[in-house]
């Protein structure tokens, strides 16, 4: 293709073209335009701002796709590498952000100078204003609505199973089970456990009975959620008085100690024999 430098230096006929006289480079005062089909496609202005489909870029890179859906697509064909967009600030203790906006609202995501990852709504294009909605702390954990305290961060969520057992405080009994099932959900320091076990035979041991082998130990501060709130649905393995009256069971370490309030309003130990024990509890851990 022949390169020509004889255009009228307009969008319709750029100064430098090939055989297609309405496609090429057009030069203005301290700016360069790439023209395709008689229309300006890309502008580099005097401040080194680049505009795609706009001749008045307001940012370092300004894409204006008009009525079409806007996509920035990165295709990677080499299997050994990843396709990625990287935002790098060359100065230490400074952040990097991506802003999403429409005519009504905006959201900004990015890192701050302390390596926390933030989600902010309503922030202007110049970085002013905005309300922090959530942050992932650099030390781990998620906080909400401007809270920056590590102690308030949600730093754990997990689900799992465990095998509940029956033990005694001083020495353990010999126990056979037809089944033992347990499941849990842990959110932060709060633990929700479900347990269901059926005792085929039990003998021996001394001391208070307990449902043991819970997935997490209770908080050491019994007055601050450590005792938990055990509830029993079907527990025909308990003595009859315990089934009739309210249980007052509570958490200790990784077990639920089994007690109830008798007809005299005294707290006494539950006696466990063969049968089923099923229930649930919510309690707090130390971490």
N, C-alpha and C positions, 0 to 999 in steps of 0.2 A: 504493500500500500504506500502511495506517495504521501509524504507529509507536506502540508501547505502552510505558509505563513502569510497569507494574503487576504484573510477574512476581514470583515468590517468591525470585528471585536464586539459583537453583540450576541445575545442569546440565539438569535436566528442564524447568525453567521460568525462563530467565534474566530478569534485572531489566529489560532493554530488549529488546523483540522487535518483530516485525511481526505479520502475521496468523498466521504459523507460530509457535506459542508455545514450541516447544522449540529455536528457533534465534535466537541474538542475543548480547548482551553480559552477562557475569556479572562482578560486582565482588567482590574479596576484600580482605584487608588488604594494602595496597600492591601489588595486582596486578589485572590485567584478563585475562579469558578470553573468547575467541571460541568460542561453542558452536554446533555444527551437529547437528541430529537428536538432541538430548539428550546429546551427548558433547562433551567439551572438545577442540577442534581446535587452538587456539593459546593459549599462555599467555605473558604479559609479566609477569615477576616484579618484586620490589622492587629488584633490582639491574639492571634493564633487560635481563635476559637473555630471549631469545625461544625458546620451546619449541613445536615443531610435533609434535602427537600425543604430547606429554609435558607433565605439569604441574609437573615439577621439572627445568627446564633447567640443565645444568651449564656451558654455554658461552654466549657471546654469541648464537649461533644453534645450536640443538640440534634436529636432525631425528630422529624415532624413527618409522620406518615399519613396525615390527613384522615380520611374516612376509613382507611384500611386498618385491619388488626395489626398491632405493632409487635414484632418479634425480633429478638436478638438471638440468632442461632449460631452455635459453635459445633461444628462437626469434627470429630476426631477419628481418624482411620487407623492410626498406629496402635496396636493392641497393648504395647508396653507402657503407654502414657495415658493420662487422663485429660479429658476436655475440661477446662476450668476458666473461671473469671477470677482474677486476683486484684484486690485493692490493697495497695501498699502505701503507707505514710512513712516518708524517710526520716521523720523526726520522732525521737522517743517520746513516750507518754502522750501521744496524740491518737485520735480515733479515726476510723474510716466508716462511712455510712452508705446505705442505699436508700433512696427516698421513692416511695410510691404515692402518686397523687392523682386525683381527678378534680373536677370543678368544685366538689363539695367538701372533700376531706383529704387527709394525707396520712401515711404511715411511714416511719423511718425505722430501719433495722441496721444495726452495726455495733462495732466495739468502741468503748471509750478509752481514755488514756490509761486506765487501770486494768485493761483486758477483760472487762465485763461486757457481755453481749446484751444490748438493749432493744426493746420494742417501744416506740414512742408514737403517739397520735397527735395530729394537729401541728406538727413542726413546719415552719415556713421554709422556703427554698434556700434562704440565707442562713438557716440553722437556728433561727430565733424561735422562741415559744415552744409549744409542744408539751404534752403530758406523758410522763413515763407510765407505761402499763405493765411491763414485766421486764425482768432482767435475769440472765443466767450469770451467776457470780463466777469470777475467775477461780475461786476456791471450791466451786461446786455448789449446786443448789439453785433453786428458782424462787425469786421474790416477786411481789406484785405491787403496783400502784405507788412506786417511788420508795418503797421500803428497801433499804440497803443493808440491813442487819443480817449478819451470817446466822445468828441464832434463830431468826424467823424464816430462814430459807427452807423450802420443801426440797429435801435432798435424798429422798428414797421413796420408791414405790416398787413393791414386789408381791407376787402371789406364789403360793406353793402348798405343799402337803407335809404332813408329819404323822407319826404313829403314836397315838396317846396310849399311856399305860397307867396301871393302878399301882401305887407305891404306898408305903407307910413311913411315918416320920423317923422311927428308931431303927427298925429292921424291916426289910421288904418281905411281902408274902410270896408264895408260889401261886402263879396265876396262869390259867389257860384261857384263850379267847377264841370265839368263833369268827370274830372280825374286829378290826381296829382301823378306823379311818379318821383323818383329820385334815383340814385345809385352813389356809389363812390368807389374809390380805394385810399388808403393812404399808401405811402411808405416813411418811415422816416417823414420828415416835409412836403413833397410834397403831395398835395391832388388833385385828378382828379375827378370832379363831372359832371354828366349828369343829366339834368332836362327836364321834359316835362309836361306841365299843360295846361288845357283848361278852360277858364273862361266863365261861363254861364251868370253871372250877376255881376256887380260891381258898387258900389255907395259910395259916402261920403269919408271922410278922407281928410287930408291935408298934404302937403309936398311932397317931392320927392318919387316916386315909387321905389320899390325894390323887387327882388326875394329873399325871406328870408327862414329861417329855414335850412340853410346849416349845414352839419354834424359837421364841426369844424370852430372855429373862425379864421379869417385871422391873419397873423403876425402883430404885432403892428407897425413894421417898414415898412411903406408904400414904402420906396425907396429900399427895399431889398426883393422884391417879394410879399409884402403884398397886392398890388393892384390886382395881378393876371392878367388873360388874358381871360375874358369872351367872348364867341363867340355865336352868335345866328343864327340858321339855318332857322326856320320857325316861324315868330313872327308877325302874322297878328293882334295880340292884340295891337301892338304899333301904334302910329300915323304914317301917311303915310311918312312924312319927315324922321322919324327915320328908316323906312324900306328902304328908298332910300339912305340915307347917312350913313356913318360909325358910329357905336355906339362907345361910349367912356366910357362904363360902367366899374365899378371897385368894388373891394371888400372892405367892411367895416364890422368889427365884423363878424357876421354869415349871412351876406346878400350880394347881388350884387346891388349896387345903379345904377339906369337906367338913363343914359345920352346919348346924341349923338351930333355929330358935324353938325350944320345946314349949309345951303348953303352959309352963310356968315362966315363960319369957326369959329363960336362961339359955345361953349359947353352949351347945354341947356338940360332941363329935358325931358325925354320921358313921353308921356301921354299913359296910359294903359286903354283899354276898353275891351269889350268881344272878345274872340278869343283865339288863341293858342300862347304859348311862349315855345319854345324849344331851347336848346343849351347845351353848355359845358364850362368848365373853368378849368384851372390849377392855383393853388395858394399855398402859403406857410403858414404854421402855426408856432406858437412859439415853439411847442414841438411835 
